[in-house]
Amino acid sequence: MGQPLEDTLLGDPTFTVAQTESSQKPWNLNRYLADDRVICFQVVSKANSKWILEYDNFSRAKTDIPMNTTDFINQRRRWLNGAFFSTIYVITHWPRVYKSGHSLVRLVAFHLQLFHGILALILAWFSLAAFLLTTFTVNDIAGDPPEGEKVSGFPFGKATPVVNVVIQIIYMAMILFQFILALGSRPKNHVVGYTVSFVIFGFIQGYMILNLIYLTKRLVDFRIENDNGTNYAYINEYYTDLGPATIITAGIAVFGVYFAVGILSLDPWHLFTSYAQFLFVSSAYINILNIFAFSNVHDVSWGHKSKREELPTQEPSQNRTIRVGTRDSTSGSNDAESPNDTQGIDAEYEKVLARALAAEPADKVKAASPLAASDSLMEFRTILLASYIFSNFFICLIVLNDSLKPIAFLGDSYWHKIRFFRFWMWANSISYLLRFAGSFYYYSWLYYRIIFRR
């Protein structure tokens, strides 16, 4: 109770009087979608306290799995926006940690989490540009060898560059299509459009994976049989310029972490049943789900679950009120067995019920008109979406546009492509390795407690 959890129940309609102007700002309304993340931070950062979080190893939870495209997109809108803005909340309120009573060692561990949060924000924001640049560059390396080489492009020979251009046009057109769909209306009205989008992005991702396999094979052939691999020396040059350490670390981090954590959790079966599918839809996660989430950042609702009745919104009936009021004299033997517990629960329930039935005091609530609140959210969406689009467009412009060669600090297009991918690979690698470190710590602690029954 009290600081810093005073705003945790702002979503409860009986606490309307506690809502402040700041709590209704778009930043806060979106971070309430990930209240579990925020509450965890508030607990461990409580002033003059050393509160920690522990898992209950014997708890089991069930969730409603989205079974169609519409439910999946709506679910991810809540998750992505909630995670994004809750991370911003944690970073901006980080000084609270220094006022807690945690030890120096634990504070150092918290700073690793802070670093991961900042890195995750950067990766989430620029992932749209990163996926586009990765797809275009990998396809170009495999399909368009340098002039003078005796080899032709993969996989369609001399026609491959033309095919790659068509794929690039389709890719960019589909990204534009996602903004049109996301800003147009709800996903349930465009099921066919979103389904086709998933299929097309899956095909393009599969094409890029095929080119990655080809490039890896040619690189291995060049290293093992240098006499027969001289025609593919340009592939080895890309590998050398990026740096073997960068590529090997990125490969181990991005792909190895999934397998390592699956084995650590003693539940690796999903790696055989769904990991390949995940690789094919990973592009759609960015190009469809991220775009939809940022385009609907003004929607701060939890949405409606399909095939499930919502909780009743009407006020409790008078019969219900009378029943609560006379419960002490009619509840029977249970009250006699634990009168203090029952009376305490009854008292708390009656307080909540009274707040729900009472009119809101006009002097305590500054009720903003629904139109003003909607305008504020739409304005926030416009600013955020414009920043998202133009910042990602600017990154693509710098990396892909050869006309920027005269800018001295950029150099030619080849070298700033190399610099971009080196940075992006290391950023992703560090992010995955930090996640693995957290998972390794947790499972080590869990197995220690199980073995020694502590």
Secondary structure, 3 states (H helix, E strand, C coil): CCCCCCCCCCCCHHHHHHCCCHHHCHHHHHHHHHHHHHHHHHHHCCCCCCCCCCCCCCCCCCCCCCCCHHHHHHHHHHHHHHHHHHHHHHHHCHHHHHHCCCCHHHHHHHHHHHHHHHHHHHHHHHHHHHHHHHHHHHHHHHHCCCCCCCCCCCCCHHHHHHHHHHHHHHHHHHHHHHHHHHHHCCHHHCHHHHHHHHHHHHHHHHHHHHHHHHHHHHHHHHHHCCCCCHHHHHHHHHHHHHCHHHHHHHHHHHHHHHHHHHHHCCCCCHHHHCHHHHHHHHHHHHHHHHHHHHHCCCCCCCCCCCCCCCCCCCCCCHHHHHHHHCHHHHCCHHHHHCHHHHHHHHHHHHHHHHHHHCCCCCCCCCCCCHHHHHHHHHHHHHHHHHHHHHHHHHHHHHHHCHHHCCCCCCCCHHHHHHHHHHHHHHHHHHHHHHHHHHHHHHHHHHHHHHHHCC
